[in-house]
Each structure stands twice: as structure tokens, then as C-alpha cells.
Amino acid sequence: MLKLNLQLILIFYLFCSIACKKIVVEKPQDLSRDTTLSIPTQQWTKLVNKNPNNTSYLLERAKSLVNNDQLIGLAVRDFQFLHKKEPENSEFALSYVKLLFDNKEVKESMQVLNDYTKLNPKDVEALFLQGKYHYYLTEFEDAILYLNRALNLKGTHVESMFFLANSYRDMRDSGQALSLYKKIVEVDPAHYNSVVQIANLYASQKNPDAVDYYNMALRLNEFGLDALYGRAYFYQQMGYIEEAVKDYQQIVEINPTHTQSIYNIAYLNFKKKSWSLAKSQFAKLAELSPTYVPAWYMIGLCFEAEKNTRKAADYYQKCLQLDASFSKAQLGLTRLTK
């Protein structure tokens, strides 16, 4: 009889344990005592606490938390809760994935994305995100696989085409890349980044059509520094020095700290044997960016060209103080001792 009673007690205990587990309802994190929250976040928190099952309120709070870099961890937990509550909800899943990836939690981000994509194999945005992130991780073959899957479902998905083109470009398949960038421009003539990439590919082939595409890009964005710099450098490479300098100067007017443009203007004056002018321009660059070793080296080279070996040696030594492995400076010192 005692044995039977013990068995009944054990069964009752197990039943209660299971029942208790079933009635426990997981709730969103309670942030009501967090004094660092913005006023909008505090308001959303009050609504979340009153309506813990309302995912719309929690989504709005999560979005407001994302706007504060110090509270990203809280945003991650809100999106994690939302995704766990509704695993097939695209907005919850992809927002959670993006936040994890941006927060450098790459492994977890990709795992969540993989799991979601298995549940929703025809979600174009998820497939695009897979391809985009594999591209960022320089896993180009995987990037191409997912981006093609996205394009098979939606052939005009421009961003998938763009990252697919980037993948081929970085794999040195310029023909495929160029074809895709041009296809993007057919679909969206105002896609500035694709126009610039077409120009860059033509420039790398020394094809004068590059200028037409740089001009097209600048019509889309007159302050597009990558297009303006690309055209300037193409002019420089092709020997159109005045045109190059004019573009570099325009860049510096837009962005006075554009290191490479300042350097190239000074370098072109150095090539013209305008030592004094080049020296002053390299000096301004060195003042603007004191750790930029090539600027100090070129000042030394100007002095060397002027036969001022003592000053040249001082600047070569300065280079080696900043970067002991800067071989050009060491070669410069070797030349001066001959």
C-alpha cells in the first residue's frame, strides 16, 4: 500500500511539474527601471509591459533601441524575443539577422539566417542577405549561389544583381561583372554605383568610354567623389594632366582632407620638376595627416632633387621613425651615401 502511495505521489509530482512548465509564459525584457532610455523608448516600454503579447509595440521599442549605440544589446534581445515568438516572420527574422551581423556576431547571424531560409526558401530578401553577407565574408562562390537563387525568383532584384556583379569583379571576371552592371543600368538608369563600376572597369582597360560613364555618374551625383576621383586618375594615367589636376582640385574643394587627391596634385607637380610647389603641397598633406609616410618621403625626394642631401636625409629618417619597414626611405638614404 505504501509503495502504491509513493507511486501516486511521484506521478502527481511529475504531472504538476509538466503543468507548471506549460503555464509559464515567457515575457519581453522589462526595461521599466532603465533610466538611460530615450523618452520614445520609455513610452514603448510602458505599452510593452501593459501588452506583453503585442508584437507591434515590442517591434517599435526594438527599433527605437537600435538608434542608441549604447543600447544595442537590449535591441538584440528584443529582436531575439520577436523572432523566437514568430520564427517565420520575415521582418522579425531579418531585422534580428542584420543587427547581429552589424554587431559583429557573424556566426550567430549566419546561423539564424540559415535557419530562417530553410523555413522560407523563396524569401528573396533573405536569399539576397545570404549572398550579400557571403560577399562581405569574401566567400564569393556561396555569394553567387544565393544571389542567383534570389534572381531566379525575382529577375529584376537590383541589389542582388549588384552584389553578384561585385562578386564576379572581385573574382577577376570583368566580362561577367561588366555585363551585370550594364543590365542593372538598363533596369535602373539612376543606379549611380553601377555606373561608376562600369566606368572603373573601362578605365582599368584604358578604354576611353570610361570618361562617358564617369560623366554619366556625375550627372546623377555631381558631388560623387568616387566618380570624380576615378575620372581624374584615368586622365592622369592617359596623360591628360591638366584635366586630371582640375578634377583633383575640385575634389579637394568638396573635401579638403581627401588625402589621395592632394597627394596626386603634388606628385604631378613633382613630375613637372616644380620642386618647390610640390614640396609645399606635400608639406600641407603631412600636416593634415602626420602619419601618412608617403608625404614625408616625397618631401625628402624633392629635397634630393634639389641636391639638398642633408634635408633629404632628415625626411627619409622621419619616414623610418614612423614606419621602419618603409623601404623607399631606406633606399633613399642608401642613394645619398653613394
Disulfide bonds with the S-S distance in Angstrom:
none
